[in-house]
Amino acid sequence: MQTDHEGGSPQKRRAGEQQAPGLSLDAIREAIRGEVQAAVGGMRDDLRSFAGRVDRVESQVTQKMQQTINLLEDMTGKYNAHGEMLKQLQEANREVPPPRGEDLHQTLATVAKAITIPGGGADTFKESKQLVQHRKQAQQAPAGAEARQLWKSVSRLRKQEFRQWKQAQAERAAHLDWRALRSLQQTQTHRGWQLQLTDDPEWQTQLRKHMEGIFAKPIPPAAQARGAILRDALRRQCKHTPWTPFTVGELQHTSHKWARNRSTGPDGVSHEAAQHLLLDPAWGERVREVLNDMLYRGAIPGGIEQGITVLLPKIPKPLAWGDTRPITLSSTFLKWAAQLLLLRGSEQVRHGGKGRQGVELVAILRRVVQMAKDWGVKTWIVKLDIRKAFDSVWQHSLSELVAARVGGIPSPRFPAPPGRNHKPWEALLWLSLNVAVGDTLTPVPQSNGIRQGSPDSPDLFGAIVAKDLQAALQKAPPQPPDPQGGPPPPKAGGSFLDDTYLWSQNRQHLQSLLGFLEGELARDGLHIHPGKTAVCSQSTTDTFTIKGETVHSQPPDSTVAALGTPLTFGDQTAAIIAEMTRRGRAAFSKRKKTLTVRTSLKPRIIAHMSLVRGTALYAAETWPAHQHLLRAANTMQATHYREMMHLHRRATESWGEWHVRTLRTARVHMHREGMQRWSTFILQRIWTLWGHMAQGGEAVTDMLHWKDLRFWRAEQRKPARTRVRHAGRFNPGGDIERALETIAGTSWGEVAQQRNTWQALQQQFVERFDVPWATGRQGSIQDNLHPNTNATRANPRELRGE
């Protein structure tokens, strides 16, 4: 038998002069079997890996196809709706003659209602023909046992059909059909809360008295004629200022982000109808004419100014009218005019400049708490509550603010900004826009309060409060250095809309600041509520006097809600985790039927990101980059995914085994599908916010530079007797600046001024502080490596061998 010396046999090749050994048939058979098994085993592994890749590609293709189908359906629906709108507008152009002399707004309202189908934002449950027939039989049946059985069958059949309809809507919502989600939300709306209030025969009289107590307060004598004086001054200023009408581009810019399926004012003009009217050449010019006529005359027509003030419950079952909140439903053209005025004059009205966010104030408050802990300095933070804030502000104060900052007409309390870029035409319309008279449910003469629901109301009210706070800070004496000789905080207060906060390291300074702020707010019709004002500090023995009442400091471990996020001098990580868990659990429970429906998991993950993640991780950009906090966020995410994957407990499995197994399964699925973990999302938001704050100007950067790491590095170079020292025991991991320093250096604020450079460093920050995917304690993983081993600092105790 010849042996191949030059071939590709896997056996070792022999030299040509060696004699071939004797081979038996069994040996040849075994050799062939070994080669075949080795080849088949390799093919089996290749087939498994290939099948895995095919499954992964198939899932990605399925996802892309589903997204494409949803997008095409959405585009088709919008195209059909847009085409129908254009056809109806063309018919309106033929049927409705051009308005000549009559009210143009009334004509536009008539056309808008003609092309609008009310209630098209959600689907309603419809009974089947079988159910309708059963109901007729029950209605026609004579009273008795037979009718009772028929009505029971009707009730049973209706419950069954309604349950099936909700299941179908949940499946559609799980595939990112937001119309189906709105349909489910309407079935869960709380209705009938007003019945207990309207049972009283004198409920209208009580409602009128309640509304008059809010909106019809006596006006100071000196302020009664102030509105007419400001109007005359602005009209004289308009004679020397060119009139600039609103352009089509401005109208499109302010209307392209309007929300759909929203309630309208009494004129019945919806957002969708106004947008389509603007697209038509003829009707769009008439829309622009209405808004420009308001700007030129400085007055609002009666049909546009009219609104409806509805009452919303503050609690599920209100027992008095004081448990309700008045919200005004303004007409679309009135809100449109407010947005146009904001587009032109927002920089003059808004306090702190453009781009200010509420989370910036939260981040500053957390920094005040952290500095108090790190340096061992006693600090007080006061959360003020303004009684009936939006409903109590004097309207003449709003008029003076707009006339000074927009129109350039100064007043004793509102100086005009320097420069000649004044807009008296816009200011004159703004004065008419915010003086709302008789727009409540029951006609009430209104002398105070701002029109809630208008786009410009938060900006105007926030500017009033910020002006009062700035005046109080200027009148208060300067804050002395802290007991250790360190510098006091450069700012002692901040506000966002109607939320106002004061902080200080000196009790006398804080008490005087409270007194000056009370006086400034009272001049604008605003008053502090002592019972709802919270004072938090490291001690509970201090008291403050607010409006003649004594307010005690809360315990150090108590939690105060600062713009919806917890703030405490105790363990802030535990407080943040508790609030995150509460919010996440409530959001997931509210959408559980939609998120746990047995359909494809990928679109439900996207829906989970939209419906749950934003609620659970509210203000996450202000959190510290703490490992326990990031792990808790990932655990909550995996817990939600576990329920969405229906990983139930086995018959012989203990709870601990089930908990570990299901969380690991959810984590493996997240890693395999490339899903973003909540810890990664939190770190990205942290890096973005602090880069934004470093570019925010002196109003924010002064607090960022207060006792920062550059100050500490300078103190370290001083002699031990003269330097400012930290507290005896403190946790440096709670200071987010130390985390930023590891990536961008001590002068990280200067690096943040370069947006592209700062954005490029974000991934390094995430990789440095993100938690590992696995702990490495699984018995089935022998070669697991810590993904952040090279980037993580070694534990000093481990280095010492402890």
MOSUL-V817810 format. One record per pair of residues at least 6 apart in sequence whose C-alpha atoms are under 6 Angstrom apart, sorted by sequence separation. I is the first residue (numbers start at 1). J is the second residue. D is the distance in Angstrom with one decimal. If there is no record, write none. Layout:
I;J;D
I;J;D
This chain:
141;147;5.5
264;270;5.5
277;283;5.5
278;284;3.8
294;300;5.7
403;409;5.3
404;410;4.7
410;416;4.7
438;444;5.3
481;487;5.1
494;500;6.0
504;510;5.8
544;550;5.7
560;566;5.7
752;758;5.3
173;180;5.3
277;284;5.4
438;445;5.6
481;488;5.0
494;501;5.4
544;551;5.2
559;566;5.9
560;567;5.1
694;701;5.9
5;13;5.9
173;181;5.2
408;416;5.2
437;445;6.0
493;501;5.5
543;551;5.6
559;567;5.5
715;723;5.3
776;784;5.6
138;147;5.7
314;323;5.5
437;446;5.1
493;502;4.2
543;552;4.5
559;568;4.8
595;604;5.7
649;658;5.8
314;324;5.3
492;502;5.7
493;503;6.0
169;180;5.2
313;324;4.4
405;416;5.5
492;503;5.2
542;553;5.9
138;150;5.3
312;324;5.4
404;416;4.7
492;504;6.0
138;151;5.8
311;324;5.8
312;325;5.1
540;553;4.9
556;569;5.4
557;570;4.4
311;325;5.4
408;422;5.5
540;554;5.7
556;570;5.8
311;326;4.6
407;422;5.2
540;555;5.4
772;787;5.9
310;326;5.7
406;422;5.8
407;423;4.9
530;546;5.9
310;327;5.4
406;423;5.6
407;424;4.1
536;553;5.4
309;327;5.4
535;553;4.8
536;554;5.1
538;556;4.8
309;328;4.0
537;556;5.8
308;328;5.6
309;329;6.0
407;427;5.2
308;329;5.2
406;427;5.6
307;329;5.7
307;330;4.8
768;791;5.7
403;427;5.8
588;612;6.0
642;666;5.7
402;427;6.0
587;612;5.4
638;663;5.9
304;331;6.0
638;666;5.7
399;431;5.7
584;616;4.2
583;616;5.0
462;497;4.2
580;616;5.2
476;513;5.5
265;307;5.8
472;516;5.1
634;678;5.6
472;517;5.0
633;678;6.0
245;292;5.7
596;644;4.6
630;679;4.9
468;520;5.3
395;448;5.2
394;448;4.6
393;448;5.6
694;749;5.4
392;448;5.6
393;449;5.0
122;179;5.5
348;405;5.6
392;449;4.8
391;449;3.8
390;449;5.7
391;450;6.0
122;182;5.7
123;183;5.4
390;450;5.7
122;183;4.8
691;752;5.2
620;682;5.9
265;329;5.5
621;685;4.9
265;330;5.0
621;686;4.1
265;331;4.1
683;766;5.9
350;459;5.8
624;734;5.7
351;463;5.4
624;736;5.4
350;463;6.0
384;500;5.5
338;456;5.9
383;501;4.8
335;454;5.9
382;501;5.6
382;502;5.1
381;502;5.7
381;503;4.3
380;503;5.5
193;317;5.7
328;452;5.5
380;504;5.6
327;452;5.5
328;453;5.6
379;504;5.8
379;505;4.5
397;524;6.0
298;428;5.2
394;524;5.4
298;429;4.3
308;439;5.6
309;440;4.5
393;524;5.7
394;525;5.3
307;439;5.2
308;440;5.7
309;441;5.4
393;525;4.9
299;432;5.8
392;525;5.8
393;526;5.8
295;429;5.8
392;526;6.0
121;261;5.4
387;527;5.7
386;527;5.6
387;528;5.8
386;528;4.5
387;529;5.3
385;528;5.7
386;529;5.7
385;529;5.5
385;532;5.9
385;533;5.4
384;533;4.9
383;533;5.7
383;534;5.2
382;534;5.8
382;535;4.5
381;535;5.8
381;536;5.5
380;536;5.9
112;269;5.7
380;537;4.8
379;537;5.9
109;269;5.7
112;273;5.3
238;424;5.7
234;424;5.6
216;445;5.9
216;446;5.0
215;446;5.0
216;447;5.3
215;448;5.4
363;622;5.0
375;726;4.3
376;727;4.6
374;726;5.8
375;727;4.7
374;727;5.7
374;730;5.4
174;594;5.6
170;594;4.6
175;603;5.4
174;604;5.2
